[in-house]
Amino acid sequence: MSLPARVVTLVVAFLAVVAGVLWVVFDIIGSQPQTENYTAYAKNGVVDVTMMTTPQTTISNRPDWVSYFIKNPSTGQFDHTTYFAVPANTTVNVTILGYDGCTPLRNPVWGKVSGVVNDTESLQIYNGKTMGAAQSVSTFDSWADCAVQHTFAIPSLGINVPVASPPTVDENNALCAVSPCVGTDPTSGGSPYTVVKFTFKTPSTPGAYHWQCFVPCGGGYVDGNGGPMATPGYMMGQMEVQS
Amino acid sequence: MAADASAASPAVAGKQSDARVLLILWIALSIVADLLVGLVLGPHLPPGRASDQAASQQTDFTVLALLATPVVVGVLLYFGWALTFWRKKPGDETDAMPLHGNLKVQATWIIGTAAIVLSLAVYGTVELIVPAGAGAGQGPQPIFKNGLPAAASLTSWTPNSGNILQVQVIGQQWAWTYRYPQFGGFETTQLVLPVGQAVQFNVTSLDVIHSFWAYTLGVKADANPGVNNVAYATPTDTGYFQVRCAELCGIWHGSMYDTGTVMTDANFLAWAQATKTKLAGLTKILPPYALTYDPTTIPAGKINEELGLTSAGGGFYNPADPEQP
């Protein structure tokens, strides 16, 4: 092989390796779900954020994984993401529509509502026919009652909110079968779900805060903490606090 | 340096003169450097002196630095001297002076290094005994207690009572929680300790292997599922300290940190009683206090049983579970 040919071969091989590394870094490692930006929708220091849990993710290539969805504040549709942005020093009213069934917490300590206003959550249960009255709850016993499906927790801010699950066996056996679950029209006999509401205040300084679920809901994976529990966009995500 | 000194040529005489100068310089520079290390750098070496264990570790690092400094100074001095004065002169085509073995140098080197290593082994062993394991996790049956009392009571605790304070550290992906059995067994995400009181950390995990690293307290103990790992610390100052996980434990390992607080005895007792009262409802639903917990078998309630749920989300390294994605 001539010298120019060898040089060209070497350069091409080098560029191929560089391209491969860049592809791994940016397209695989660096990729993250889209961010639902609520900052522009805050009024008078208050912003409303709506999320949903589903027992499966039929719109993804992991249809058997449980997942969170977040409502797009612009379109009103639920997007498959767990990243959202809110302004600093702002009161955040969170509503979670919980469509999944119960799983016992590995540590019952996460059954306590903490880090939010009054350390309580407002809970309503739709049993497939009627919507129950709102009740204020501070602690769930997920072992005795199987009352929790997931949690929304930001450990670095001390926030932990159990997402209650439909409480009966029949309800747990009639869960939503598509995702996102909006569209099953619960008011006309859709799947059972819960409505969990709570309020917290964002820090005064900007930053990124990871949030996660403490229910080991990665069924079939090591310790129940693999799969969706360890993948951004499913049962863990990030809250970006913007200035 | 290992040249045969029997050949009393001018070159050899010059080397001997250099050796004397080097020795004097080495001693002088080593004294100065050790003074700087001991008096200036030593007090700032990690992990500080926020507990007896941390202070002991800082002393150990200072001792090691004092011993290593003359070695470093000697190597750098010899290196610099050789580069500066023993360079080949321009136009000098002669061979270098032949080198032969030197029994005195070899014996001095072997005896000196052996003495340093063996003395450090003895010193390190003594330092492991005092104070009480030097802050390291000692497993479920700790050997190095240094006179610390056992837990005379698991239902109550008062300062200076000869009843060591028990704090259980529970790791899970990806947060630490802390349980205080002598205050009703409440569990919280806050780690609060009394100043000047010996603490026994009982470290365990509910899922994978974590490592409880209270850095400035000088405490580091692996948190293994199904295992109790005991470490001791006696905080010496009020204030804050950082807790991190020191074992790669999953995607949010880097976020697994806390800020602990060391309070006066009175403030600690007030905090413990207030937290016990505040969390009374939660404590009722916690499993009874134990040194380890097995979440693969939970006391399933009626709904759990009807749904066929008997464990809290998978087992420890269940062979039926696939690998992590």
Boltz contact constraints between the chains, C-beta under 6 A:
constraints:
  - contact:
      token1: [A, 103]
      token2: [B, 313]
      max_distance: 6.0
  - contact:
      token1: [A, 104]
      token2: [B, 298]
      max_distance: 6.0
  - contact:
      token1: [A, 104]
      token2: [B, 312]
      max_distance: 6.0
  - contact:
      token1: [A, 106]
      token2: [B, 206]
      max_distance: 6.0
  - contact:
      token1: [A, 106]
      token2: [B, 295]
      max_distance: 6.0
  - contact:
      token1: [A, 106]
      token2: [B, 312]
      max_distance: 6.0
  - contact:
      token1: [A, 106]
      token2: [B, 313]
      max_distance: 6.0
  - contact:
      token1: [A, 107]
      token2: [B, 172]
      max_distance: 6.0
  - contact:
      token1: [A, 107]
      token2: [B, 206]
      max_distance: 6.0
  - contact:
      token1: [A, 108]
      token2: [B, 285]
      max_distance: 6.0
  - contact:
      token1: [A, 108]
      token2: [B, 286]
      max_distance: 6.0
  - contact:
      token1: [A, 109]
      token2: [B, 177]
      max_distance: 6.0
  - contact:
      token1: [A, 109]
      token2: [B, 187]
      max_distance: 6.0
  - contact:
      token1: [A, 112]
      token2: [B, 282]
      max_distance: 6.0
  - contact:
      token1: [A, 139]
      token2: [B, 281]
      max_distance: 6.0
  - contact:
      token1: [A, 139]
      token2: [B, 282]
      max_distance: 6.0
  - contact:
      token1: [A, 141]
      token2: [B, 285]
      max_distance: 6.0
  - contact:
      token1: [A, 143]
      token2: [B, 298]
      max_distance: 6.0
  - contact:
      token1: [A, 143]
      token2: [B, 299]
      max_distance: 6.0
  - contact:
      token1: [A, 144]
      token2: [B, 301]
      max_distance: 6.0
  - contact:
      token1: [A, 145]
      token2: [B, 301]
      max_distance: 6.0
  - contact:
      token1: [A, 146]
      token2: [B, 301]
      max_distance: 6.0
  - contact:
      token1: [A, 146]
      token2: [B, 303]
      max_distance: 6.0
  - contact:
      token1: [A, 146]
      token2: [B, 304]
      max_distance: 6.0
  - contact:
      token1: [A, 155]
      token2: [B, 175]
      max_distance: 6.0
  - contact:
      token1: [A, 169]
      token2: [B, 306]
      max_distance: 6.0
  - contact:
      token1: [A, 172]
      token2: [B, 307]
      max_distance: 6.0
  - contact:
      token1: [A, 210]
      token2: [B, 252]
      max_distance: 6.0
  - contact:
      token1: [A, 210]
      token2: [B, 255]
      max_distance: 6.0
  - contact:
      token1: [A, 216]
      token2: [B, 313]
      max_distance: 6.0
  - contact:
      token1: [A, 216]
      token2: [B, 314]
      max_distance: 6.0
  - contact:
      token1: [A, 221]
      token2: [B, 321]
      max_distance: 6.0
  - contact:
      token1: [A, 222]
      token2: [B, 321]
      max_distance: 6.0
  - contact:
      token1: [A, 222]
      token2: [B, 324]
      max_distance: 6.0
  - contact:
      token1: [A, 223]
      token2: [B, 207]
      max_distance: 6.0
  - contact:
      token1: [A, 223]
      token2: [B, 314]
      max_distance: 6.0
  - contact:
      token1: [A, 224]
      token2: [B, 313]
      max_distance: 6.0
  - contact:
      token1: [A, 224]
      token2: [B, 314]
      max_distance: 6.0
  - contact:
      token1: [A, 225]
      token2: [B, 173]
      max_distance: 6.0
  - contact:
      token1: [A, 225]
      token2: [B, 207]
      max_distance: 6.0
  - contact:
      token1: [A, 226]
      token2: [B, 324]
      max_distance: 6.0
  - contact:
      token1: [A, 227]
      token2: [B, 325]
      max_distance: 6.0
  - contact:
      token1: [A, 230]
      token2: [B, 250]
      max_distance: 6.0
  - contact:
      token1: [A, 230]
      token2: [B, 251]
      max_distance: 6.0
